[in-house]
Amino acid sequence: MTKLFETHAGLLADAVKAIEERGFWSAFSEVPRSYGETLPEEGKAAFEALLGKPFPLDQSEDDGRAGGEVSPFGPALGITYPRTGIDRLIERASASAAGWAQASVEARCGVALEIIARLNRASFLIAHAVEQTTGQAFAMAFQAGGPHAHDRALEAVAYAYREMTDIPQGDVAWEKPAGRKVIRLTKEFHLVPRGIGLVIACATFPTWNSYPALFADLVTGNPVIVKPHPAVILPLAITVKIAREVLTEAGFDADVIQLAVDAPEAPVAQTLAVHPAVALVDFTGSSEFGRWLRENVRGKPVFTEETGINTIVIDSTDDFAAMCQNIAFSLSLYSGQMCTTPQDIFVPRGGIETNEGHKSLDEVASGIAAAVDALLADPARAAAVCGAIQNPATLERIDKASSLGRIIRPSAPVAGQEGARTATPLILAVDATDEAAYPKEQFGPISFVVSCENVTDAIDRATRAARTKGGITAALYSRDSDLIDKAAGLYAQAGAPLSVNLTGGIYVNQSAAFSDFHVTGANPAGNACLTDTAYVAQRFRVVCVRRPAAA
Amino acid sequence: MTKLFETHAGLLADAVKAIEERGFWSAFSEVPRSYGETLPEEGKAAFEALLGKPFPLDQSEDDGRAGGEVSPFGPALGITYPRTGIDRLIERASASAAGWAQASVEARCGVALEIIARLNRASFLIAHAVEQTTGQAFAMAFQAGGPHAHDRALEAVAYAYREMTDIPQGDVAWEKPAGRKVIRLTKEFHLVPRGIGLVIACATFPTWNSYPALFADLVTGNPVIVKPHPAVILPLAITVKIAREVLTEAGFDADVIQLAVDAPEAPVAQTLAVHPAVALVDFTGSSEFGRWLRENVRGKPVFTEETGINTIVIDSTDDFAAMCQNIAFSLSLYSGQMCTTPQDIFVPRGGIETNEGHKSLDEVASGIAAAVDALLADPARAAAVCGAIQNPATLERIDKASSLGRIIRPSAPVAGQEGARTATPLILAVDATDEAAYPKEQFGPISFVVSCENVTDAIDRATRAARTKGGITAALYSRDSDLIDKAAGLYAQAGAPLSVNLTGGIYVNQSAAFSDFHVTGANPAGNACLTDTAYVAQRFRVVCVRRPAAA
């Protein structure tokens, strides 16, 4: 067991250093070709071998089997999963708890790090699974579903490891002078897990968004029940299978991690979340369910990443073309289905100053629209950027949204993707005073160019949206450094991480492990941050045992 | 402002080192005579000068004045306090927030440390205030109300300071290799306070139990509203007055800290706790109100220290007399009104093995009773140990409890304390199967010697009490080191800090700052720990601002 820790100790030490420095650092390459020549083919073959069959997961199917995943690109996956009943899940998790709790911090971290390493070697398999369930294009499915998710997992392990090892391990001598005598006690500090951790995953980033909680729970000693979205099971089924294999090989009970598969007509998340044996709940998904959890789950920590309204404010720019290209890519990537995708683009109605001279509001709007057109002109690139639409409801939302403002750019299917559910960005123009639509979340490739009084009004509306509706990202374009500095404070107060003047190969949608704190917990877009100290420190408790020091 | 930080930086560095080592460390002497010759007299005079007058606190009295404190030792204090209305409190706190949030971590810590230093110099004044409101004997009022509380305050500052300064201050360079290019961003991390912190204090340890929250809120940038128990206002009125003076001198708005005085017939805690502008709630007190807060306060962190059942298990001892003396002191100290006082003493019905040979259960019970009698035989010492009873309801509870078992030792007033509300320990004997009384909290000097099947049954009952009803302390006496090691794990799982074989000048009631984690948060006695990382890390959030690095 300590052998696994030794194998990965160097990586963990680097990760701990990275969370302290918060510059760029990544443990796992995001470049597919760096994984060698055989892994891509093996991953593809492994994925295809899973199709149309019962998924080989060694869990009880006392509640039968379930699974009706249909690829947003067309075909049904035809995979079924064991459906383990709630009582059975709790019973098995509880039975596994003592052995896992008693394992040393190093043993648990060693297991977690080995799981992450094996997940990383399975990145191509998982990429295909993510692609064919979430609708992400393959390149994103690989990066976000694979190495970036592994970085986020490692980051959570690093935080938890640092936090646990901050508590003295082994005996501590407590020697209090008392007059001419000294009172001597020996103290030992027991790290006590909370209990069963429930991790409720989302349908768009099943691994990236759930790994931090999953691994934070695991290494702090809590058995984990992973509840995937019923439309996106496979990536987490593979994850749980690999984790169970590592646990077993390391001599632990495989039930330290279990998959809770349910069907849309018989959901289990609520029942599990309020179950007395469940001590920790993590959730990524809609604000509606997030609110239900926050209101109904009592007496245990609940960590949520919900939704909100991400904004862009355009005051001025030194590179109008690059700005439009950058925004166009942010709107188009995964057809706007990222929790970080901008929705509202606030522009002063008098227009903006740029390197190309003054641009009217209409010119700004059409500039962005034209950049989207240019980006998506080539069907192959359009498919690689947009991917497919995960949920049919999103297509309906786009349809309905078309009447919510003046259409700057209509949405359309991606050319050449017949059979797939696709949609390019819909861009609408509205006046800031028309608050019927833009101040609400419109999930999907739907954005608004909002005409504002001036930049002060724009920033005011953007930060108010974050404060009141939540915001996971925000962007600002300005040549005025005083304005930027002032705005930085306002966005910080609104709990919205701010990206300023992004052009080139970096986008507001992107959140880098070990550097960006994803979700601040400071506005309604979520009450937790991936990952900070507060995210891990509540997952275990410390109990002191003290006795007189041996004479 | 940084001047205050510089003044106290060495102390803070020592405190940060202490929380990492968790051996014995104390910043403030618990020995009254080490404070010199003049401070005791000055403190007494300052206290007497406050009696019978309006307390000089520069807060709005838009809701009139309140204050009906009556000393448990007899006299009414005759002090009134400004009663600031809820709207006014919130308005003032909100108005003070921006300036305080913008202050640097060092500036805020400097102010907090200066407040603590001045509180320490006011230890004698505060000791009289604590004595004459809580009923603690003077020696305890001095130590627990003064230097020990200041240690706990400093500990919270150290945790918060370490946590905040763990986030890089100043610009961080993020440089991501992207093919042959490098993407360069500059990131800055803003620490953002949560909002107004409400600190609801208890009637027994008004300073020791509230200072950690009060100072954790303050240094993380949150304005604080301190809500004292209406029977025990003075110690916190003095605290808030001193804090407001330091804030003002340092150039901040005094309303960064305010006192919310209420009257029993018009309580304000609930209204304040659910107020949308209040972002953090800390509470020490009854489980009943703690439950109300946990169930009704949504969407904001709530930190509670509630109550529970503290236990002793006696298996065997190498020093029967010293054990009985130690337990007797723990039962008698402040007449059992500490949140750490043992209530249930589990003893095998077959008796125990000791250095004096076998002792029957009755001999153990009468040994403890005799030790209480011996401890309290001298009236002066009895008064110095027991103090007075804070709440008249406790006396009634003792009366009623007399019928709950076989009386081993009756409670009685402390001799020579006429006019004061006093009571020595009531000790009852019951069988473990008679679960009418001992498995419930009986606050005050009421304890049960519970006859158990054997030591396994005793430990099982003790740990179950902690798991189900909560437990802040637990004690075990045994000569069997294997049994102790096994028990340590069981108590840890029950979230109950365990003290083993205490004799001499250290008692299970005592919880040392910088070493003992007070309340684990792992059983119903409270959801928070004074003080650990989780206690401070939720009181602020981090928001990143990133922009292209200057070329």
Interface residues (C-beta under 8 A of the other chain):
Chain A: E20 E21 R22 G23 F24 A101 Q102 E163 D166 I167 P168 V172 A173 W174 E175 K176 A178 K181 I183 L185 K187 E188 F189 H190 V192 R194 R294 E295 R298 G299 I484 A488 G489 Y491 A492 Q493 G495 A496 P497 L498 S499 V500 N501 L502 T503 G504 G505 I506 A512 S515 D516 F517 T520 G521 A522 N527 C529 D532 T533 A534 A537 Q538 R541 V542 V543 C544 V545 R546 R547 P548
Chain B: E20 E21 R22 G23 F24 A101 Q102 E163 D166 I167 P168 V172 A173 W174 E175 K176 A178 K181 I183 L185 K187 E188 F189 H190 V192 R194 R294 E295 R298 G299 I484 A488 G489 Y491 A492 Q493 G495 A496 P497 L498 S499 V500 N501 L502 T503 G504 G505 I506 A512 S515 D516 F517 T520 G521 A522 N527 C529 D532 T533 A534 A537 Q538 R541 V542 V543 C544 V545 R546 R547 P548
